[in-house]
Amino acid sequence: MKTDGTGKIKISDDTATRINVAGEWVFYWKDRFRENLYRVKWDGTDRQKVR
């Protein structure tokens, strides 16, 4: 997404909480109990379960 809010893209169908961006990765918890940590590249590719 651009700084003016245009150019939004959907990077996952997951319901994400506790979202954190580090470099080219977006980290997020998939559930409210913080048991499933995932990461996905900012363009929506290469989704991986971290924990």
Sequence and secondary structure as in RCSB ss.txt:
>XXXX:A:sequence
MKTDGTGKIKISDDTATRINVAGEWVFYWKDRFRENLYRVKWDGTDRQKVR
>XXXX:A:secstr
  TTS S     SS  EEEEEETTEEEEESSTTS  EEEEETTS   EE  
